[in-house]
Amino acid sequence: MNPRQRYLETLSFGRPDKIPFEPGQPRESTLEVWHEQGLDDGRHYLDAVQEELGLNEDPCGDELDPSASFLMIPQFEEKVIEQRESSLVVQDWKGNVCEILDVYDASYLRSPKDFVTRRWLKLPVENRDDWEAMKERYNPLDPARYPEDFDARCEAWRERDKILGVTIPGPFWQMREWLGAEELYMLFLTDPEWVRDMVVFWEDFVSRVLGEILKRVSPDVVRVSEDIAFKEKSFISPDMTREFLLPTWRRWVEEIRAAGCFLIDMDSDGWIGELIPVWIEAGINVCNPIEVAAGCDVVEFRKRFGGRIAYRGAVDKRLIAKGGEAIENELERIVPPMLEGGGFIPSCDHGVPPDISWPDYLHYCRVLARLTGWL
């Protein structure tokens, strides 16, 4: 099987020849530690893993992306506003004003290349006037949203052996980006009509941009970023989730399926046990990363929800860091029973942190490769 067939068969509860190998991605600080522990500078960690395990075939494979943008256009200027004793006050591209340690800069807020703690001082949407101005940055017809070779790349990818994936920000994710966490959570109670206005706006915007992709090529998977839970609960109740978010998810799922894409993957950290039933109602059939520290147990989820939803992730990063028998026992606990039922790609349950050493990561990869059929 090629990587695309293997991915689709696995998450569709089929019969793949092997399970996709996705051990987990390190951040910048993790790679710095690994280079001190034996990973050659300038070498990609997955190439080193492949050589260490003696794999002739690349077990991970590249993923294709149409590169249509769901981000604001224009973006805010990234700039340093103030230098403090050991921190910087910066404005990021989303319009947030944050305080971060001065070992970083505003570029670290563009993407999750490292674990950066920040303190929000000001958010881009603080009132209705800010909201009206923000909407102007989301014109779905702006040519800058689409690469110059958009038509050509979509045409070329109609026949492919690699995975074609599209990631869209969900309504909860996007509203929190605009208003900040606490303000958004309170707004569900104090001004639900404004919340509905934002949700409907975002639903239509994403539908129109996504539609430009779907009418040219059918992806293999559409991933929805939401992060709607923390350690013990979802940020809003399942009832509120159904009221405010379920209609949007359902619409997107219908449009995606009508274009021939079967897999819709929900991304949320935290305790998701009370949200999975809502996702199933929406037609979402994959979720990740199944964060163990928040109480998630993929084996228990399988018992509760059967084959109605597939999973990616679920390997406790804390046990990878312990290494040896700790991670061996955990992988033996979850991987064989989950693979027997199908619909599971094991991986680290978030970004790989620097307390996971390079030798322990290699050991974990070796055990994972054996259990998923690569060795």
NORMO-V513662 format. One record per residue. RES is the residue in one small letter. SS is DSSP state (A for helix, B for strand, O for the rest). Layout:
# NORMO-V513662
res->RES ss->SS
res->RES ss->SS
This chain:
# NORMO-V513662
res->m ss->O
res->n ss->O
res->p ss->A
res->r ss->A
res->q ss->A
res->r ss->A
res->y ss->A
res->l ss->A
res->e ss->A
res->t ss->A
res->l ss->A
res->s ss->O
res->f ss->O
res->g ss->O
res->r ss->O
res->p ss->O
res->d ss->O
res->k ss->O
res->i ss->O
res->p ss->O
res->f ss->O
res->e ss->O
res->p ss->O
res->g ss->O
res->q ss->O
res->p ss->B
res->r ss->O
res->e ss->A
res->s ss->A
res->t ss->A
res->l ss->A
res->e ss->A
res->v ss->A
res->w ss->A
res->h ss->A
res->e ss->A
res->q ss->O
res->g ss->O
res->l ss->O
res->d ss->O
res->d ss->O
res->g ss->O
res->r ss->O
res->h ss->O
res->y ss->A
res->l ss->A
res->d ss->A
res->a ss->A
res->v ss->A
res->q ss->A
res->e ss->A
res->e ss->A
res->l ss->A
res->g ss->O
res->l ss->O
res->n ss->O
res->e ss->O
res->d ss->O
res->p ss->O
res->c ss->O
res->g ss->O
res->d ss->O
res->e ss->B
res->l ss->B
res->d ss->O
res->p ss->O
res->s ss->O
res->a ss->O
res->s ss->O
res->f ss->O
res->l ss->O
res->m ss->O
res->i ss->O
res->p ss->O
res->q ss->O
res->f ss->O
res->e ss->O
res->e ss->O
res->k ss->B
res->v ss->B
res->i ss->B
res->e ss->B
res->q ss->B
res->r ss->O
res->e ss->O
res->s ss->O
res->s ss->B
res->l ss->B
res->v ss->B
res->v ss->B
res->q ss->B
res->d ss->O
res->w ss->O
res->k ss->O
res->g ss->O
res->n ss->O
res->v ss->B
res->c ss->B
res->e ss->B
res->i ss->B
res->l ss->B
res->d ss->O
res->v ss->O
res->y ss->O
res->d ss->O
res->a ss->A
res->s ss->A
res->y ss->A
res->l ss->A
res->r ss->O
res->s ss->O
res->p ss->O
res->k ss->O
res->d ss->O
res->f ss->O
res->v ss->O
res->t ss->O
res->r ss->B
res->r ss->B
res->w ss->B
res->l ss->B
res->k ss->B
res->l ss->O
res->p ss->O
res->v ss->O
res->e ss->O
res->n ss->O
res->r ss->A
res->d ss->A
res->d ss->A
res->w ss->A
res->e ss->A
res->a ss->A
res->m ss->A
res->k ss->A
res->e ss->O
res->r ss->O
res->y ss->O
res->n ss->O
res->p ss->O
res->l ss->O
res->d ss->O
res->p ss->A
res->a ss->A
res->r ss->A
res->y ss->O
res->p ss->O
res->e ss->O
res->d ss->O
res->f ss->A
res->d ss->A
res->a ss->A
res->r ss->A
res->c ss->A
res->e ss->A
res->a ss->A
res->w ss->O
res->r ss->O
res->e ss->O
res->r ss->O
res->d ss->O
res->k ss->O
res->i ss->B
res->l ss->B
res->g ss->B
res->v ss->B
res->t ss->B
res->i ss->B
res->p ss->B
res->g ss->O
res->p ss->A
res->f ss->A
res->w ss->A
res->q ss->A
res->m ss->A
res->r ss->A
res->e ss->A
res->w ss->A
res->l ss->A
res->g ss->O
res->a ss->A
res->e ss->A
res->e ss->A
res->l ss->A
res->y ss->A
res->m ss->A
res->l ss->A
res->f ss->A
res->l ss->A
res->t ss->A
res->d ss->O
res->p ss->A
res->e ss->A
res->w ss->A
res->v ss->A
res->r ss->A
res->d ss->A
res->m ss->A
res->v ss->A
res->v ss->A
res->f ss->A
res->w ss->A
res->e ss->A
res->d ss->A
res->f ss->A
res->v ss->A
res->s ss->A
res->r ss->A
res->v ss->A
res->l ss->A
res->g ss->A
res->e ss->A
res->i ss->A
res->l ss->A
res->k ss->O
res->r ss->O
res->v ss->O
res->s ss->O
res->p ss->O
res->d ss->O
res->v ss->B
res->v ss->B
res->r ss->B
res->v ss->B
res->s ss->B
res->e ss->O
res->d ss->O
res->i ss->O
res->a ss->B
res->f ss->O
res->k ss->O
res->e ss->O
res->k ss->O
res->s ss->B
res->f ss->O
res->i ss->O
res->s ss->O
res->p ss->A
res->d ss->A
res->m ss->A
res->t ss->A
res->r ss->A
res->e ss->A
res->f ss->A
res->l ss->A
res->l ss->A
res->p ss->A
res->t ss->A
res->w ss->A
res->r ss->A
res->r ss->A
res->w ss->A
res->v ss->A
res->e ss->A
res->e ss->A
res->i ss->A
res->r ss->A
res->a ss->A
res->a ss->O
res->g ss->O
res->c ss->O
res->f ss->O
res->l ss->B
res->i ss->B
res->d ss->B
res->m ss->B
res->d ss->B
res->s ss->O
res->d ss->O
res->g ss->O
res->w ss->O
res->i ss->O
res->g ss->O
res->e ss->O
res->l ss->O
res->i ss->A
res->p ss->A
res->v ss->A
res->w ss->A
res->i ss->A
res->e ss->A
res->a ss->A
res->g ss->O
res->i ss->O
res->n ss->O
res->v ss->B
res->c ss->B
res->n ss->B
res->p ss->O
res->i ss->O
res->e ss->O
res->v ss->A
res->a ss->A
res->a ss->A
res->g ss->O
res->c ss->O
res->d ss->O
res->v ss->A
res->v ss->A
res->e ss->A
res->f ss->A
res->r ss->A
res->k ss->A
res->r ss->A
res->f ss->A
res->g ss->A
res->g ss->A
res->r ss->A
res->i ss->O
res->a ss->B
res->y ss->B
res->r ss->B
res->g ss->B
res->a ss->B
res->v ss->B
res->d ss->O
res->k ss->A
res->r ss->A
res->l ss->A
res->i ss->A
res->a ss->A
res->k ss->A
res->g ss->O
res->g ss->A
res->e ss->A
res->a ss->A
res->i ss->A
res->e ss->A
res->n ss->A
res->e ss->A
res->l ss->A
res->e ss->A
res->r ss->A
res->i ss->A
res->v ss->A
res->p ss->A
res->p ss->A
res->m ss->A
res->l ss->A
res->e ss->A
res->g ss->A
res->g ss->O
res->g ss->O
res->f ss->B
res->i ss->B
res->p ss->B
res->s ss->B
res->c ss->B
res->d ss->O
res->h ss->O
res->g ss->O
res->v ss->B
res->p ss->O
res->p ss->O
res->d ss->O
res->i ss->O
res->s ss->O
res->w ss->A
res->p ss->A
res->d ss->A
res->y ss->A
res->l ss->A
res->h ss->A
res->y ss->A
res->c ss->A
res->r ss->A
res->v ss->A
res->l ss->A
res->a ss->A
res->r ss->A
res->l ss->A
res->t ss->O
res->g ss->O
res->w ss->O
res->l ss->O
